[in-house]
């Protein structure tokens, strides 16, 4: 997946985060292909955790600043993603603490969740900020 100018929301802080998310996604896809995803899935999960904890908060403040009227439904989507991430993290924790196999399946699942997120949320957001 490539970040393109038409994905720009016109706010550098948000654009940079989206670029970083896509880079991380591509990195995980490459690692799956090269069968080394077990070495980077922990790092990817830590990145997604920070993405949810820090970036969502920044973005919600940004929407408030611009007076975006649908911020409540946007925030709800953030909460749904945070819930999905919670289950992925739980899965990773089980793999690591119980010594289970499954980081390949988990990596595939994580890619799917992030791809859907970019398609449904990041793309929708482009339209949102295009209003301003
Ligand atoms: Fe968002």
Backbone and ligand atoms as CSV (ligand in chain L), in Angstrom:
chain,resi,resn,atom,element,x,y,z
A,1,UNK,N,N,0.854,-1.196,0.000
A,1,UNK,CA,C,0.000,0.000,0.000
A,1,UNK,C,C,0.888,1.243,0.000
A,2,UNK,N,N,0.480,2.241,-0.747
A,2,UNK,CA,C,1.266,3.473,-0.835
A,2,UNK,C,C,0.437,4.664,-0.341
A,3,UNK,N,N,1.081,5.551,0.380
A,3,UNK,CA,C,0.406,6.794,0.740
A,3,UNK,C,C,0.463,7.693,-0.490
A,4,UNK,N,N,-0.671,8.261,-0.862
A,4,UNK,CA,C,-0.697,9.150,-2.024
A,4,UNK,C,C,-1.286,10.502,-1.613
A,5,UNK,N,N,-1.001,11.516,-2.407
A,5,UNK,CA,C,-1.450,12.883,-2.101
A,5,UNK,C,C,-2.960,12.972,-1.877
A,6,UNK,N,N,-3.724,12.121,-2.601
A,6,UNK,CA,C,-5.179,12.197,-2.433
A,6,UNK,C,C,-5.639,11.673,-1.070
A,7,UNK,N,N,-4.704,11.079,-0.307
A,7,UNK,CA,C,-5.045,10.658,1.063
A,7,UNK,C,C,-4.776,11.782,2.066
A,8,UNK,N,N,-4.203,12.864,1.592
A,8,UNK,CA,C,-3.859,13.962,2.490
A,8,UNK,C,C,-5.111,14.618,3.072
A,9,UNK,N,N,-5.068,14.858,4.382
A,9,UNK,CA,C,-6.177,15.569,5.018
A,9,UNK,C,C,-5.816,17.046,5.208
A,10,UNK,N,N,-4.619,17.414,4.771
A,10,UNK,CA,C,-4.203,18.815,4.845
A,10,UNK,C,C,-3.644,19.223,6.198
A,11,UNK,N,N,-3.480,18.261,7.084
A,11,UNK,CA,C,-2.907,18.531,8.403
A,11,UNK,C,C,-1.653,17.648,8.524
A,12,UNK,N,N,-0.439,18.255,8.474
A,12,UNK,CA,C,0.797,17.462,8.443
A,12,UNK,C,C,0.908,16.409,9.546
A,13,UNK,N,N,0.492,16.763,10.761
A,13,UNK,CA,C,0.602,15.816,11.874
A,13,UNK,C,C,-0.183,14.533,11.573
A,14,UNK,N,N,-1.379,14.696,11.030
A,14,UNK,CA,C,-2.231,13.535,10.723
A,14,UNK,C,C,-1.669,12.775,9.517
A,15,UNK,N,N,-1.265,13.504,8.480
A,15,UNK,CA,C,-0.690,12.862,7.286
A,15,UNK,C,C,0.533,12.016,7.653
A,16,UNK,N,N,1.404,12.566,8.516
A,16,UNK,CA,C,2.613,11.844,8.901
A,16,UNK,C,C,2.295,10.548,9.641
A,17,UNK,N,N,1.290,10.610,10.491
A,17,UNK,CA,C,0.886,9.399,11.213
A,17,UNK,C,C,0.344,8.349,10.252
A,18,UNK,N,N,-0.426,8.794,9.270
A,18,UNK,CA,C,-0.974,7.848,8.294
A,18,UNK,C,C,0.136,7.215,7.461
A,19,UNK,N,N,1.136,8.035,7.109
A,19,UNK,CA,C,2.283,7.518,6.346
A,19,UNK,C,C,3.017,6.452,7.171
A,20,UNK,N,N,3.203,6.771,8.452
A,20,UNK,CA,C,3.904,5.849,9.338
A,20,UNK,C,C,3.124,4.537,9.476
A,21,UNK,N,N,1.812,4.653,9.591
A,21,UNK,CA,C,0.959,3.462,9.712
A,21,UNK,C,C,1.100,2.577,8.468
A,22,UNK,N,N,1.080,3.194,7.294
A,22,UNK,CA,C,1.203,2.447,6.040
A,22,UNK,C,C,2.591,1.815,5.921
A,23,UNK,N,N,3.632,2.546,6.330
A,23,UNK,CA,C,4.991,1.976,6.318
A,23,UNK,C,C,5.086,0.738,7.205
A,24,UNK,N,N,4.490,0.849,8.386
A,24,UNK,CA,C,4.511,-0.274,9.323
A,24,UNK,C,C,3.746,-1.460,8.754
A,25,UNK,N,N,2.619,-1.168,8.143
A,25,UNK,CA,C,1.808,-2.223,7.527
A,25,UNK,C,C,2.615,-2.935,6.444
A,26,UNK,N,N,3.265,-2.163,5.594
A,26,UNK,CA,C,4.078,-2.745,4.517
A,26,UNK,C,C,5.215,-3.585,5.089
A,27,UNK,N,N,5.808,-3.092,6.178
A,27,UNK,CA,C,6.888,-3.831,6.827
A,27,UNK,C,C,6.413,-5.186,7.338
A,28,UNK,N,N,5.221,-5.200,7.912
A,28,UNK,CA,C,4.671,-6.454,8.433
A,28,UNK,C,C,4.342,-7.414,7.289
A,29,UNK,N,N,3.812,-6.888,6.209
A,29,UNK,CA,C,3.505,-7.722,5.035
A,29,UNK,C,C,4.775,-8.368,4.475
A,30,UNK,N,N,5.831,-7.571,4.385
A,30,UNK,CA,C,7.111,-8.098,3.878
A,30,UNK,C,C,7.622,-9.198,4.812
A,31,UNK,N,N,7.518,-8.929,6.122
A,31,UNK,CA,C,7.997,-9.911,7.109
A,31,UNK,C,C,7.203,-11.218,7.018
A,32,UNK,N,N,5.906,-11.124,6.742
A,32,UNK,CA,C,5.083,-12.335,6.589
A,32,UNK,C,C,5.588,-13.122,5.378
A,33,UNK,N,N,5.792,-12.383,4.279
A,33,UNK,CA,C,6.255,-13.011,3.037
A,33,UNK,C,C,7.613,-13.700,3.228
A,34,UNK,N,N,8.462,-13.049,4.006
A,34,UNK,CA,C,9.813,-13.600,4.218
A,34,UNK,C,C,9.881,-14.534,5.431
A,35,UNK,N,N,8.712,-14.784,6.010
A,35,UNK,CA,C,8.585,-15.708,7.150
A,35,UNK,C,C,9.421,-15.293,8.365
A,36,UNK,N,N,9.467,-13.990,8.603
A,36,UNK,CA,C,10.173,-13.500,9.796
A,36,UNK,C,C,9.254,-12.625,10.667
A,37,UNK,N,N,7.937,-12.767,10.446
A,37,UNK,CA,C,7.004,-11.879,11.152
A,37,UNK,C,C,7.039,-12.065,12.671
A,38,UNK,N,N,7.435,-13.263,13.130
A,38,UNK,CA,C,7.496,-13.469,14.589
A,38,UNK,C,C,8.487,-12.531,15.265
A,39,UNK,N,N,9.433,-11.991,14.474
A,39,UNK,CA,C,10.419,-11.075,15.054
A,39,UNK,C,C,9.943,-9.624,15.108
A,40,UNK,N,N,8.903,-9.309,14.342
A,40,UNK,CA,C,8.487,-7.893,14.362
A,40,UNK,C,C,7.045,-7.663,14.826
A,41,UNK,N,N,6.304,-8.753,15.071
A,41,UNK,CA,C,4.899,-8.579,15.462
A,41,UNK,C,C,4.773,-7.852,16.820
A,42,UNK,N,N,5.717,-8.100,17.726
A,42,UNK,CA,C,5.668,-7.413,19.036
A,42,UNK,C,C,5.840,-5.901,18.856
A,43,UNK,N,N,6.773,-5.552,17.972
A,43,UNK,CA,C,7.054,-4.152,17.701
A,43,UNK,C,C,5.849,-3.484,17.017
A,44,UNK,N,N,5.227,-4.212,16.105
A,44,UNK,CA,C,4.040,-3.697,15.414
A,44,UNK,C,C,2.903,-3.448,16.407
A,45,UNK,N,N,2.747,-4.377,17.339
A,45,UNK,CA,C,1.672,-4.242,18.328
A,45,UNK,C,C,1.943,-3.041,19.242
A,46,UNK,N,N,3.222,-2.840,19.599
A,46,UNK,CA,C,3.588,-1.684,20.430
A,46,UNK,C,C,3.309,-0.389,19.673
A,47,UNK,N,N,3.605,-0.403,18.378
A,47,UNK,CA,C,3.327,0.777,17.555
A,47,UNK,C,C,1.822,1.061,17.517
A,48,UNK,N,N,1.012,0.022,17.304
A,48,UNK,CA,C,-0.445,0.211,17.225
A,48,UNK,C,C,-1.011,0.694,18.560
A,49,UNK,N,N,-0.409,0.222,19.637
A,49,UNK,CA,C,-0.835,0.653,20.965
A,49,UNK,C,C,-0.608,2.157,21.132
A,50,UNK,N,N,0.559,2.608,20.692
A,50,UNK,CA,C,0.872,4.038,20.777
A,50,UNK,C,C,-0.018,4.836,19.823
A,51,UNK,N,N,-0.260,4.255,18.660
A,51,UNK,CA,C,-1.123,4.882,17.654
A,51,UNK,C,C,-2.505,5.172,18.255
A,52,UNK,N,N,-3.031,4.182,18.993
A,52,UNK,CA,C,-4.342,4.331,19.620
A,52,UNK,C,C,-4.288,5.297,20.809
A,53,UNK,N,N,-3.292,5.115,21.679
A,53,UNK,CA,C,-3.226,5.909,22.912
A,53,UNK,C,C,-2.880,7.372,22.659
A,54,UNK,N,N,-1.945,7.621,21.764
A,54,UNK,CA,C,-1.462,8.997,21.566
A,54,UNK,C,C,-2.142,9.663,20.373
A,55,UNK,N,N,-2.110,8.983,19.244
A,55,UNK,CA,C,-2.593,9.605,18.017
A,55,UNK,C,C,-4.099,9.865,18.021
A,56,UNK,N,N,-4.883,8.904,18.504
A,56,UNK,CA,C,-6.337,9.106,18.519
A,56,UNK,C,C,-6.683,10.336,19.352
A,57,UNK,N,N,-5.970,10.492,20.444
A,57,UNK,CA,C,-6.188,11.625,21.332
A,57,UNK,C,C,-5.856,12.938,20.607
A,58,UNK,N,N,-4.721,12.952,19.905
A,58,UNK,CA,C,-4.318,14.148,19.142
A,58,UNK,C,C,-5.352,14.463,18.057
A,59,UNK,N,N,-5.792,13.411,17.379
A,59,UNK,CA,C,-6.738,13.586,16.283
A,59,UNK,C,C,-8.084,14.100,16.790
A,60,UNK,N,N,-8.510,13.583,17.926
A,60,UNK,CA,C,-9.789,14.028,18.488
A,60,UNK,C,C,-9.714,15.500,18.913
A,61,UNK,N,N,-8.555,15.896,19.416
A,61,UNK,CA,C,-8.356,17.308,19.782
A,61,UNK,C,C,-8.369,18.181,18.522
A,62,UNK,N,N,-7.768,17.651,17.474
A,62,UNK,CA,C,-7.702,18.342,16.192
A,62,UNK,C,C,-9.123,18.566,15.636
A,63,UNK,N,N,-9.956,17.539,15.724
A,63,UNK,CA,C,-11.339,17.640,15.229
A,63,UNK,C,C,-12.129,18.665,16.043
A,64,UNK,N,N,-11.834,18.662,17.335
A,64,UNK,CA,C,-12.490,19.615,18.224
A,64,UNK,C,C,-12.100,21.045,17.825
A,65,UNK,N,N,-10.800,21.195,17.528
A,65,UNK,CA,C,-10.261,22.501,17.133
A,65,UNK,C,C,-10.946,23.016,15.870
A,66,UNK,N,N,-11.141,22.105,14.908
A,66,UNK,CA,C,-11.774,22.500,13.641
A,66,UNK,C,C,-13.304,22.529,13.748
A,67,UNK,N,N,-13.820,22.103,14.901
A,67,UNK,CA,C,-15.261,22.103,15.102
A,67,UNK,C,C,-16.000,21.108,14.224
A,68,UNK,N,N,-15.337,19.956,13.977
A,68,UNK,CA,C,-15.966,18.936,13.140
A,68,UNK,C,C,-17.206,18.349,13.826
A,69,UNK,N,N,-18.350,18.454,13.142
A,69,UNK,CA,C,-19.620,18.103,13.797
A,69,UNK,C,C,-19.854,16.595,14.003
A,70,UNK,N,N,-19.195,15.750,13.190
A,70,UNK,CA,C,-19.396,14.303,13.355
A,70,UNK,C,C,-18.311,13.645,14.197
A,71,UNK,N,N,-17.701,14.425,15.062
A,71,UNK,CA,C,-16.590,13.870,15.836
A,71,UNK,C,C,-17.039,12.722,16.744
A,72,UNK,N,N,-18.297,12.705,17.164
A,72,UNK,CA,C,-18.768,11.637,18.056
A,72,UNK,C,C,-18.729,10.280,17.354
A,73,UNK,N,N,-19.209,10.218,16.103
A,73,UNK,CA,C,-19.196,8.929,15.393
A,73,UNK,C,C,-17.766,8.541,15.001
A,74,UNK,N,N,-16.947,9.566,14.740
A,74,UNK,CA,C,-15.538,9.311,14.429
A,74,UNK,C,C,-14.835,8.692,15.651
A,75,UNK,N,N,-15.147,9.274,16.797
A,75,UNK,CA,C,-14.568,8.789,18.050
A,75,UNK,C,C,-15.026,7.358,18.344
A,76,UNK,N,N,-16.255,7.063,17.990
A,76,UNK,CA,C,-16.792,5.717,18.194
A,76,UNK,C,C,-15.993,4.699,17.365
A,77,UNK,N,N,-15.626,5.104,16.137
A,77,UNK,CA,C,-14.804,4.219,15.293
A,77,UNK,C,C,-13.437,3.979,15.936
A,78,UNK,N,N,-12.889,5.029,16.564
A,78,UNK,CA,C,-11.619,4.876,17.275
A,78,UNK,C,C,-11.767,3.848,18.388
A,79,UNK,N,N,-12.882,3.933,19.106
A,79,UNK,CA,C,-13.101,3.002,20.221
A,79,UNK,C,C,-13.228,1.567,19.717
A,80,UNK,N,N,-13.897,1.387,18.570
A,80,UNK,CA,C,-14.037,0.043,17.997
A,80,UNK,C,C,-12.682,-0.530,17.592
A,81,UNK,N,N,-11.844,0.338,17.016
A,81,UNK,CA,C,-10.510,-0.118,16.618
A,81,UNK,C,C,-9.693,-0.482,17.859
A,82,UNK,N,N,-9.815,0.335,18.898
A,82,UNK,CA,C,-9.092,0.068,20.150
A,82,UNK,C,C,-9.517,-1.287,20.721
A,83,UNK,N,N,-10.797,-1.626,20.590
A,83,UNK,CA,C,-11.287,-2.915,21.072
A,83,UNK,C,C,-10.678,-4.053,20.258
A,84,UNK,N,N,-10.647,-3.885,18.935
A,84,UNK,CA,C,-10.040,-4.913,18.076
A,84,UNK,C,C,-8.569,-5.116,18.443
A,85,UNK,N,N,-7.878,-4.004,18.668
A,85,UNK,CA,C,-6.467,-4.068,19.021
A,85,UNK,C,C,-6.277,-4.784,20.363
A,86,UNK,N,N,-7.192,-4.544,21.263
A,86,UNK,CA,C,-7.136,-5.196,22.575
A,86,UNK,C,C,-7.116,-6.723,22.414
A,87,UNK,N,N,-7.973,-7.254,21.527
A,87,UNK,CA,C,-8.022,-8.706,21.313
A,87,UNK,C,C,-6.750,-9.226,20.635
A,88,UNK,N,N,-6.205,-8.438,19.696
A,88,UNK,CA,C,-4.961,-8.836,19.039
A,88,UNK,C,C,-3.822,-8.904,20.064
A,89,UNK,N,N,-3.795,-7.910,20.962
A,89,UNK,CA,C,-2.747,-7.866,21.991
A,89,UNK,C,C,-2.874,-9.050,22.955
A,90,UNK,N,N,-4.120,-9.368,23.257
A,90,UNK,CA,C,-4.417,-10.511,24.125
A,90,UNK,C,C,-3.871,-11.800,23.492
A,91,UNK,N,N,-4.109,-11.929,22.197
A,91,UNK,CA,C,-3.633,-13.091,21.451
A,91,UNK,C,C,-2.105,-13.176,21.503
A,92,UNK,N,N,-1.468,-12.026,21.306
A,92,UNK,CA,C,0.001,-11.981,21.334
A,92,UNK,C,C,0.521,-12.346,22.725
A,93,UNK,N,N,-0.156,-11.839,23.740
A,93,UNK,CA,C,0.252,-12.125,25.118
A,93,UNK,C,C,0.179,-13.637,25.385
A,94,UNK,N,N,-0.898,-14.268,24.905
A,94,UNK,CA,C,-1.036,-15.718,25.083
A,94,UNK,C,C,0.077,-16.468,24.371
A,95,UNK,N,N,0.380,-16.003,23.161
A,95,UNK,CA,C,1.449,-16.646,22.386
A,95,UNK,C,C,2.777,-16.556,23.144
A,96,UNK,N,N,3.058,-15.363,23.662
A,96,UNK,CA,C,4.349,-15.153,24.336
A,96,UNK,C,C,4.415,-15.808,25.714
A,97,UNK,N,N,3.361,-15.679,26.506
A,97,UNK,CA,C,3.444,-16.192,27.879
A,97,UNK,C,C,3.246,-17.710,27.939
A,98,UNK,N,N,2.427,-18.253,27.027
A,98,UNK,CA,C,2.176,-19.693,27.060
A,98,UNK,C,C,3.072,-20.455,26.082
A,99,UNK,N,N,3.919,-19.704,25.384
A,99,UNK,CA,C,4.832,-20.352,24.436
A,99,UNK,C,C,4.116,-21.017,23.277
A,100,UNK,N,N,2.956,-20.456,22.920
A,100,UNK,CA,C,2.171,-21.039,21.821
A,100,UNK,C,C,2.700,-20.567,20.472
A,101,UNK,N,N,2.443,-21.364,19.461
A,101,UNK,CA,C,2.741,-20.919,18.105
A,101,UNK,C,C,1.555,-20.067,17.661
A,102,UNK,N,N,1.682,-19.365,16.554
A,102,UNK,CA,C,0.527,-18.601,16.080
A,102,UNK,C,C,0.853,-17.180,15.712
A,103,UNK,N,N,2.141,-16.792,15.794
A,103,UNK,CA,C,2.459,-15.405,15.437
A,103,UNK,C,C,2.249,-15.154,13.940
A,104,UNK,N,N,2.338,-16.215,13.126
A,104,UNK,CA,C,2.070,-16.062,11.687
A,104,UNK,C,C,0.595,-15.716,11.478
A,105,UNK,N,N,-0.293,-16.509,12.089
A,105,UNK,CA,C,-1.737,-16.261,11.966
A,105,UNK,C,C,-2.086,-14.888,12.523
A,106,UNK,N,N,-1.500,-14.569,13.666
A,106,UNK,CA,C,-1.763,-13.270,14.284
A,106,UNK,C,C,-1.297,-12.121,13.383
A,107,UNK,N,N,-0.166,-12.301,12.731
A,107,UNK,CA,C,0.346,-11.263,11.831
A,107,UNK,C,C,-0.593,-11.055,10.649
A,108,UNK,N,N,-1.095,-12.154,10.104
A,108,UNK,CA,C,-2.042,-12.085,8.984
A,108,UNK,C,C,-3.301,-11.327,9.428
A,109,UNK,N,N,-3.786,-11.697,10.617
A,109,UNK,CA,C,-4.986,-11.086,11.181
A,109,UNK,C,C,-4.772,-9.578,11.402
A,110,UNK,N,N,-3.592,-9.234,11.910
A,110,UNK,CA,C,-3.265,-7.827,12.167
A,110,UNK,C,C,-3.233,-7.033,10.861
A,111,UNK,N,N,-2.640,-7.614,9.826
A,111,UNK,CA,C,-2.615,-6.947,8.516
A,111,UNK,C,C,-4.047,-6.682,8.055
A,112,UNK,N,N,-4.908,-7.686,8.201
A,112,UNK,CA,C,-6.296,-7.537,7.748
A,112,UNK,C,C,-7.019,-6.413,8.495
A,113,UNK,N,N,-6.817,-6.392,9.815
A,113,UNK,CA,C,-7.462,-5.364,10.647
A,113,UNK,C,C,-6.980,-3.962,10.234
A,114,UNK,N,N,-5.671,-3.830,10.002
A,114,UNK,CA,C,-5.114,-2.513,9.656
A,114,UNK,C,C,-5.522,-2.099,8.231
A,115,UNK,N,N,-5.547,-3.055,7.300
A,115,UNK,CA,C,-5.974,-2.742,5.924
A,115,UNK,C,C,-7.428,-2.247,5.947
A,116,UNK,N,N,-8.285,-2.960,6.669
A,116,UNK,CA,C,-9.701,-2.553,6.776
A,116,UNK,C,C,-9.808,-1.170,7.414
A,117,UNK,N,N,-8.975,-0.952,8.425
A,117,UNK,CA,C,-8.985,0.330,9.140
A,117,UNK,C,C,-8.624,1.485,8.189
A,118,UNK,N,N,-7.589,1.273,7.398
A,118,UNK,CA,C,-7.164,2.324,6.467
A,118,UNK,C,C,-8.252,2.570,5.420
A,119,UNK,N,N,-8.827,1.480,4.909
A,119,UNK,CA,C,-9.861,1.616,3.877
A,119,UNK,C,C,-11.125,2.296,4.426
A,120,UNK,N,N,-11.561,1.873,5.605
A,120,UNK,CA,C,-12.844,2.365,6.142
A,120,UNK,C,C,-12.722,3.694,6.881
A,121,UNK,N,N,-11.613,3.860,7.581
A,121,UNK,CA,C,-11.509,5.028,8.459
A,121,UNK,C,C,-10.627,6.134,7.888
A,122,UNK,N,N,-9.424,5.769,7.499
A,122,UNK,CA,C,-8.483,6.774,6.991
A,122,UNK,C,C,-9.032,7.393,5.701
A,123,UNK,N,N,-9.599,6.555,4.833
A,123,UNK,CA,C,-10.167,7.069,3.582
A,123,UNK,C,C,-11.364,7.974,3.865
A,124,UNK,N,N,-12.191,7.589,4.839
A,124,UNK,CA,C,-13.366,8.388,5.208
A,124,UNK,C,C,-12.933,9.728,5.784
A,125,UNK,N,N,-11.809,9.703,6.488
A,125,UNK,CA,C,-11.313,10.917,7.123
A,125,UNK,C,C,-10.854,11.960,6.105
A,126,UNK,N,N,-10.336,11.482,5.008
A,126,UNK,CA,C,-9.920,12.402,3.936
A,126,UNK,C,C,-11.084,13.281,3.550
A,127,UNK,N,N,-12.255,12.638,3.425
A,127,UNK,CA,C,-13.445,13.389,3.037
A,127,UNK,C,C,-13.854,14.380,4.136
A,128,UNK,N,N,-13.702,13.933,5.367
A,128,UNK,CA,C,-14.073,14.782,6.504
A,128,UNK,C,C,-13.316,16.112,6.496
A,129,UNK,N,N,-11.987,16.015,6.432
A,129,UNK,CA,C,-11.212,17.247,6.534
A,129,UNK,C,C,-11.179,18.040,5.248
A,130,UNK,N,N,-11.635,17.432,4.164
A,130,UNK,CA,C,-11.710,18.167,2.898
A,130,UNK,C,C,-12.762,19.268,2.968
A,131,UNK,N,N,-13.656,19.146,3.950
A,131,UNK,CA,C,-14.713,20.153,4.150
A,131,UNK,C,C,-14.098,21.509,4.494
A,132,UNK,N,N,-12.987,21.451,5.254
A,132,UNK,CA,C,-12.406,22.704,5.764
A,132,UNK,C,C,-11.539,23.401,4.729
L,1,LIG,FE,FE,-9.632,8.958,13.161
